[in-house]
Amino acid sequence: MDTPLRVLAKDLAEGRTTAREVAESCLAQLKAREQDIEAWVPFDHSPALARAESCLADGPLSGIPFGAKDIYDTAELPTEWGSEVYRGRQPEHDAALVAELKQLGAYVLAKTETTAFAFYDPAPTRNPHNLGHTPGGSSSGSAAAVSAGMVPLALGSQTQGSVLRPASFCGVVGFKPSRGVLPVEGMLPCSPTLDTAGLFTETVGDMRFVWEALRPGGNPYEALRFVVIGWPPHKRISVGMEKRLRSSVKKLEDAGLKVLEASGPPSFKALPPAIAAVMAYEAAQTHGERYDEYGERLGVKLAGLVEMGRSVSDAAYAEGLAVMQAAEQEFAAWAREDTVVITPAALGPAPKGLESTGDPACNAPWTAIGAAAISIPCGTVGRMPLGLQLTAPAGGDAMLLRTAETVEQALSV
């Protein structure tokens, strides 16, 4: 099926447009909206055009521009981790995922804004649907840039909900693959046990196109059943999100899909404190030395995380890891390989104001158990988008994307 990115790739391959013309179109949209949205780390447009003209010409993504979250090392552009402390930091090599995409013919248009060190201290980015609302975080700029039509593909990362939540808030597709499927070398770590690379596109079909270029092969099949579970506890979900979840399920049933309801794996109730302990403990290891040097200049919220992590005992950390591992095993047995789980991708629409990037409660458990997860636009409350989250056991990435495309079609009716 044709999707915007597939059509663009075909036009590039068959000479109906050029990589430079695509870059110029992206830059024109960026120029028109960037002053308001601030999705990008400021950059010079001329080298971006040069990168377009010099990209590899024989790959499946040849001529496709992408935004790289500013925690991915790039040899052609500074990587400053969203922090004034590291202004001008220039890596020598590309992060592994950036290098993979370049080998497929894509090129870095520029770096997208991130919250400081990919934690909760906000980036300057605003939500394209309403500038007075957050775009989510930490992959703030990547989600906003795709939402605003500035670029068709962007890289994000997720330690709790930093791909799926911004995708929901900005009305785009965000995909967090199974843990370890995409490389994280050259991506700034926070909590190595939890850190996962992710992607943003306009549609699920576009995401499948990119995924099949990155991880070709296999025989994706569709899920045989869908299960709606009560996570997070529904009293935490906004009324608008609850209504949209129910109407989305009704559309799936009208399309002939089998949807069940269940309480979900019991071990999920133990996950939030386990995630908090593991993340804080590992963040203290990752950022401890720079915190000792710079203190709250790194960000007040990151400083608080490091301090919290230093109070987590080795025993509490080990217990947190054990809880996460048990939950992963339980979910794999509970869900089976033919099941996709449906939950909200966020508690509600993007909150008003830029001081908070929102709550990752809907997403964090799936990150903790290494599951594959995707957020799909499912409507709006007022002007603000909402996302439906689909998840599958670790390793079910191709199945999840194939199923998500069917769900996307059903929701569009």
C-alpha positions as CSV (number, residue, x, y, z in Angstrom):
1,M,0.0,0.0,0.0
2,D,1.3,3.5,-0.9
3,T,2.1,5.7,2.1
4,P,3.7,9.2,2.0
5,L,7.2,7.9,2.7
6,R,6.9,5.0,0.2
7,V,5.7,7.4,-2.5
8,L,8.5,9.8,-1.7
9,A,11.1,7.0,-1.9
10,K,9.6,5.8,-5.2
11,D,9.7,9.3,-6.6
12,L,13.3,9.7,-5.6
13,A,14.3,6.3,-7.0
14,E,12.5,7.0,-10.4
15,G,13.9,10.5,-10.7
16,R,10.6,12.4,-10.4
17,T,12.3,14.4,-7.6
18,T,15.8,14.8,-6.2
19,A,17.2,14.6,-2.7
20,R,18.0,18.3,-2.9
21,E,14.4,19.2,-3.8
22,V,13.1,17.1,-0.9
23,A,15.5,18.9,1.4
24,E,14.5,22.3,0.1
25,S,10.8,21.4,0.7
26,C,11.6,20.3,4.3
27,L,13.6,23.4,4.9
28,A,10.8,25.6,3.5
29,Q,8.3,24.1,5.9
30,L,10.8,24.4,8.7
31,K,11.4,28.1,7.9
32,A,7.6,28.7,7.9
33,R,7.0,27.2,11.4
34,E,10.2,26.8,13.3
35,Q,10.2,30.2,14.9
36,D,7.0,29.2,16.8
37,I,7.6,25.5,17.4
38,E,11.4,25.3,18.0
39,A,11.7,21.7,17.1
40,W,15.3,21.9,15.9
41,V,18.7,22.7,17.4
42,P,19.7,25.9,15.4
43,F,21.6,24.9,12.3
44,D,22.9,26.2,9.0
45,H,20.8,25.1,6.1
46,S,23.5,25.1,3.4
47,P,25.3,22.0,4.8
48,A,22.0,20.3,5.1
49,L,21.5,20.7,1.4
50,A,25.1,19.4,0.8
51,R,24.3,16.3,2.9
52,A,21.2,15.7,0.8
53,E,23.2,15.9,-2.4
54,S,26.0,13.5,-1.1
55,C,23.8,10.8,0.4
56,L,24.2,7.3,-0.9
57,A,22.1,6.8,-4.1
58,D,21.5,3.1,-4.1
59,G,19.7,2.3,-0.8
60,P,16.1,1.7,0.0
61,L,16.0,5.1,1.9
62,S,18.1,7.0,-0.6
63,G,17.3,10.7,-0.4
64,I,15.1,10.5,2.7
65,P,16.0,13.1,5.3
66,F,15.6,12.4,9.0
67,G,15.9,14.4,12.2
68,A,18.3,13.0,14.9
69,K,17.4,13.6,18.5
70,D,20.3,15.6,20.0
71,I,21.4,12.6,22.1
72,Y,22.6,10.7,19.0
73,D,26.2,11.3,18.1
74,T,26.6,12.8,14.6
75,A,30.0,13.3,13.0
76,E,28.6,16.1,10.8
77,L,26.9,18.1,13.5
78,P,27.4,18.9,17.2
79,T,25.6,16.7,19.7
80,E,25.0,18.8,22.9
81,W,22.5,16.5,24.8
82,G,20.1,19.4,25.2
83,S,22.4,21.1,27.6
84,E,24.2,24.5,27.6
85,V,27.0,22.8,29.5
86,Y,27.9,20.8,26.4
87,R,27.4,23.6,23.7
88,G,29.6,22.8,20.7
89,R,30.4,19.2,21.7
90,Q,31.4,17.6,18.4
91,P,31.6,13.7,18.2
92,E,34.1,12.1,15.9
93,H,31.7,9.3,14.8
94,D,28.0,8.7,14.1
95,A,25.9,6.8,16.6
96,A,25.3,3.3,15.3
97,L,21.6,3.9,14.3
98,V,22.5,7.1,12.5
99,A,25.2,5.2,10.6
100,E,22.7,2.4,9.7
101,L,20.3,4.9,8.2
102,K,23.0,6.6,6.3
103,Q,24.1,3.3,4.8
104,L,20.5,2.8,3.6
105,G,20.8,6.2,1.8
106,A,19.1,8.5,4.3
107,Y,20.8,11.6,5.7
108,V,20.6,13.8,8.7
109,L,18.7,17.0,8.0
110,A,19.6,18.4,11.4
111,K,19.4,17.7,15.2
112,T,16.1,17.8,17.0
113,E,15.6,19.3,20.4
114,T,15.6,17.1,23.5
115,T,14.9,17.7,27.1
116,A,18.3,18.1,28.9
117,F,20.0,14.7,29.0
118,A,16.7,13.1,27.8
119,F,15.2,13.5,31.3
120,Y,12.4,15.9,32.5
121,D,14.0,19.3,32.3
122,P,12.0,20.7,29.3
123,A,13.2,21.6,25.9
124,P,12.1,24.8,24.2
125,T,9.8,22.9,21.8
126,R,6.1,23.6,21.6
127,N,3.3,21.4,20.4
128,P,2.4,22.1,16.8
129,H,-1.3,21.7,17.5
130,N,-1.3,24.4,20.2
131,L,1.8,26.3,21.0
132,G,0.7,26.7,24.6
133,H,0.9,22.9,25.2
134,T,3.9,20.6,25.7
135,P,4.9,18.3,22.8
136,G,5.9,15.7,25.4
137,G,9.4,14.5,26.1
138,S,12.1,13.7,26.0
139,S,11.9,13.3,22.3
140,S,10.2,16.7,22.0
141,G,11.7,18.0,18.8
142,S,11.5,14.8,16.9
143,A,7.8,14.3,17.5
144,A,7.0,18.0,16.8
145,A,9.1,18.1,13.6
146,V,7.3,15.1,12.1
147,S,3.9,16.5,13.3
148,A,4.6,19.9,11.6
149,G,5.6,18.3,8.3
150,M,9.2,19.5,8.6
151,V,10.7,16.0,8.1
152,P,9.2,12.5,7.3
153,L,11.3,10.6,9.8
154,A,13.0,11.3,13.1
155,L,14.9,9.4,15.7
156,G,13.8,9.4,19.4
157,S,14.7,7.4,22.5
158,Q,12.7,6.0,25.3
159,T,13.7,5.2,28.9
160,Q,10.1,5.3,30.2
161,G,7.7,6.9,27.7
162,S,9.8,9.3,25.6
163,V,8.8,8.1,22.2
164,L,5.2,6.9,22.7
165,R,4.0,9.9,24.8
166,P,5.3,12.6,22.5
167,A,3.8,10.7,19.5
168,S,0.4,10.7,21.2
169,F,0.6,14.4,22.2
170,C,1.7,15.5,18.7
171,G,-0.6,13.2,16.6
172,V,2.1,11.1,14.9
173,V,3.2,7.5,14.9
174,G,5.9,6.6,17.5
175,F,7.5,3.1,17.6
176,K,9.6,1.7,20.4
177,P,11.0,-1.6,19.2
178,S,11.8,-4.6,21.4
179,R,14.8,-4.0,23.7
180,G,18.1,-4.4,21.9
181,V,16.7,-4.7,18.3
182,L,18.0,-1.3,17.3
183,P,21.5,-0.3,18.5
184,V,22.1,2.3,21.2
185,E,25.8,2.7,20.8
186,G,26.6,6.4,20.4
187,M,23.2,7.4,22.0
188,L,23.6,9.2,25.4
189,P,22.7,6.6,28.1
190,C,20.5,7.3,31.1
191,S,19.5,3.9,32.4
192,P,21.1,1.3,30.2
193,T,18.7,-1.4,31.3
194,L,15.8,0.7,30.1
195,D,17.2,2.9,27.3
196,T,15.7,2.0,23.9
197,A,16.0,3.6,20.4
198,G,12.8,4.7,18.7
199,L,11.4,6.2,15.5
200,F,8.7,8.7,14.5
201,T,6.8,8.9,11.2
202,E,3.5,10.3,9.9
203,T,1.8,6.9,9.4
204,V,2.2,3.3,10.4
205,G,2.7,2.4,6.7
206,D,5.7,4.8,6.7
207,M,7.0,3.1,9.9
208,R,6.8,-0.3,8.3
209,F,8.6,0.9,5.3
210,V,11.5,2.2,7.4
211,W,11.5,-0.9,9.6
212,E,11.6,-3.2,6.6
213,A,14.7,-1.3,5.4
214,L,16.4,-1.4,8.8
215,R,15.5,-5.0,9.6
216,P,14.5,-6.8,6.4
217,G,13.4,-10.4,6.2
218,G,10.9,-12.4,8.2
219,N,7.3,-13.1,7.5
220,P,5.1,-10.7,9.5
221,Y,1.7,-11.9,10.4
222,E,-1.2,-10.3,12.0
223,A,-2.3,-10.8,15.6
224,L,-5.2,-13.2,16.1
225,R,-6.6,-11.4,19.1
226,F,-6.6,-8.0,20.7
227,V,-6.8,-7.5,24.5
228,V,-7.7,-4.3,26.2
229,I,-6.2,-4.2,29.7
230,G,-6.8,-1.9,32.6
231,W,-3.4,-0.3,32.6
232,P,-2.8,2.3,33.9
233,P,-5.7,2.2,36.4
234,H,-8.5,3.9,34.5
235,K,-9.2,6.4,37.2
236,R,-5.9,8.0,36.1
237,I,-7.0,8.4,32.5
238,S,-8.8,11.5,31.4
239,V,-12.4,11.3,30.4
240,G,-11.6,12.3,26.8
241,M,-9.0,9.6,26.6
242,E,-11.3,6.9,28.1
243,K,-14.0,7.8,25.6
244,R,-11.6,7.7,22.7
245,L,-10.3,4.4,23.8
246,R,-13.8,2.9,23.8
247,S,-14.7,4.4,20.5
248,S,-11.5,3.1,19.0
249,V,-12.2,-0.4,20.3
250,K,-15.7,-0.2,18.8
251,K,-14.2,0.7,15.4
252,L,-12.0,-2.3,15.6
253,E,-14.9,-4.6,16.4
254,D,-16.9,-3.1,13.6
255,A,-14.0,-3.9,11.2
256,G,-14.3,-7.6,12.3
257,L,-11.4,-7.7,14.7
258,K,-11.8,-9.7,17.9
259,V,-11.2,-7.6,21.0
260,L,-11.2,-9.0,24.5
261,E,-11.0,-7.3,27.9
262,A,-8.7,-8.5,30.7
263,S,-7.2,-7.2,33.9
264,G,-3.6,-7.7,32.6
265,P,-0.7,-9.5,34.2
266,P,-0.7,-9.1,38.0
267,S,3.0,-8.3,38.2
268,F,2.4,-5.0,36.5
269,K,1.3,-3.5,39.8
270,A,4.8,-4.1,41.1
271,L,6.6,-2.4,38.2
272,P,6.4,1.3,38.9
273,P,8.5,1.2,42.1
274,A,10.9,-1.2,40.4
275,I,11.3,1.0,37.4
276,A,11.9,4.0,39.6
277,A,14.6,2.2,41.6
278,V,16.4,0.8,38.5
279,M,16.3,4.1,36.6
280,A,17.5,6.3,39.5
281,Y,20.3,3.8,40.4
282,E,21.6,3.6,36.9
283,A,21.3,7.3,36.2
284,A,23.4,8.0,39.2
285,Q,26.1,5.8,37.7
286,T,25.7,7.3,34.2
287,H,25.6,11.0,35.2
288,G,27.3,11.0,38.6
289,E,30.6,12.4,37.6
290,R,29.2,15.2,35.5
291,Y,26.7,16.0,38.3
292,D,29.6,16.3,40.7
293,E,31.2,18.8,38.3
294,Y,28.2,20.8,37.2
295,G,25.5,20.3,39.8
296,E,22.0,21.7,38.9
297,R,23.4,23.3,35.7
298,L,22.6,19.9,34.2
299,G,19.0,20.5,35.1
300,V,17.1,20.6,38.4
301,K,15.2,17.4,37.7
302,L,18.2,15.4,36.5
303,A,20.1,16.5,39.6
304,G,17.2,15.2,41.7
305,L,17.3,11.9,39.9
306,V,21.0,11.5,40.5
307,E,20.6,12.3,44.2
308,M,17.7,9.8,44.4
309,G,19.8,7.2,42.7
310,R,22.6,7.5,45.2
311,S,20.2,6.6,47.9
312,V,19.1,3.4,46.2
313,S,20.9,0.4,47.7
314,D,22.5,-2.4,45.7
315,A,19.8,-4.8,47.1
316,A,16.9,-2.5,46.1
317,Y,18.4,-2.2,42.6
318,A,18.8,-6.0,42.3
319,E,15.2,-6.5,43.5
320,G,14.0,-4.0,40.9
321,L,15.8,-5.9,38.1
322,A,14.2,-9.1,39.3
323,V,10.7,-7.6,39.4
324,M,11.2,-6.4,35.8
325,Q,12.5,-9.8,34.6
326,A,9.6,-11.6,36.2
327,A,7.1,-9.3,34.7
328,E,8.6,-9.8,31.2
329,Q,8.4,-13.5,31.5
330,E,4.8,-13.4,32.8
331,F,3.7,-11.1,30.0
332,A,5.2,-13.3,27.3
333,A,3.4,-16.3,28.7
334,W,0.1,-14.3,29.3
335,A,0.0,-12.6,25.9
336,R,1.4,-15.4,23.6
337,E,2.9,-14.5,20.3
338,D,-0.4,-13.9,18.6
339,T,-1.7,-11.2,20.9
340,V,-1.6,-7.4,20.7
341,V,-2.5,-5.4,23.8
342,I,-4.4,-2.2,23.6
343,T,-4.0,0.7,26.1
344,P,-4.0,4.5,26.0
345,A,-0.7,5.9,24.8
346,A,-1.0,8.8,27.3
347,L,-3.2,9.7,30.2
348,G,-4.9,12.3,28.0
349,P,-4.0,15.1,25.6
350,A,-0.9,17.1,26.0
351,P,-1.0,19.2,29.2
352,K,-1.1,22.9,28.9
353,G,2.1,24.7,29.6
354,L,5.7,23.9,28.9
355,E,6.9,23.2,32.5
356,S,6.0,19.5,32.3
357,T,6.4,17.0,29.5
358,G,3.6,14.7,30.8
359,D,3.4,11.5,32.7
360,P,4.9,8.2,31.2
361,A,2.6,5.9,33.3
362,C,1.0,4.4,30.2
363,N,4.3,3.5,28.6
364,A,6.9,2.8,31.3
365,P,5.9,-0.9,32.0
366,W,6.3,-1.8,28.3
367,T,9.8,-0.3,28.3
368,A,10.7,-2.2,31.5
369,I,9.7,-5.5,30.0
370,G,11.4,-4.9,26.7
371,A,8.1,-5.2,24.7
372,A,7.5,-3.8,21.3
373,A,5.1,-0.8,21.4
374,I,3.6,1.7,19.0
375,S,1.4,4.8,19.4
376,I,-1.1,5.5,16.7
377,P,-3.2,8.7,16.4
378,C,-6.8,7.9,17.3
379,G,-8.6,11.2,17.3
380,T,-8.6,14.5,19.3
381,V,-10.1,16.2,22.3
382,G,-10.7,19.7,21.0
383,R,-7.6,20.5,19.0
384,M,-5.3,18.2,20.8
385,P,-4.4,14.7,19.5
386,L,-4.7,11.4,21.4
387,G,-2.9,8.1,20.7
388,L,-3.8,4.5,21.0
389,Q,-0.9,2.3,22.2
390,L,-0.5,-1.3,20.9
391,T,2.1,-3.6,22.4
392,A,3.4,-7.1,21.8
393,P,5.9,-9.4,23.6
394,A,9.6,-8.8,22.9
395,G,10.5,-10.0,19.4
396,G,7.1,-9.3,18.0
397,D,8.1,-6.1,16.1
398,A,7.1,-7.2,12.6
399,M,3.8,-8.7,13.8
400,L,3.0,-5.5,15.8
401,L,3.7,-3.2,12.8
402,R,1.7,-5.3,10.4
403,T,-1.2,-5.4,12.9
404,A,-0.9,-1.7,13.6
405,E,-1.4,-0.9,10.0
406,T,-4.7,-2.8,10.0
407,V,-5.7,-0.9,13.1
408,E,-4.7,2.4,11.5
409,Q,-7.0,1.6,8.6
410,A,-9.9,0.6,10.8
411,L,-9.6,3.8,12.9
412,S,-9.6,6.0,9.7
413,V,-13.1,4.8,8.8
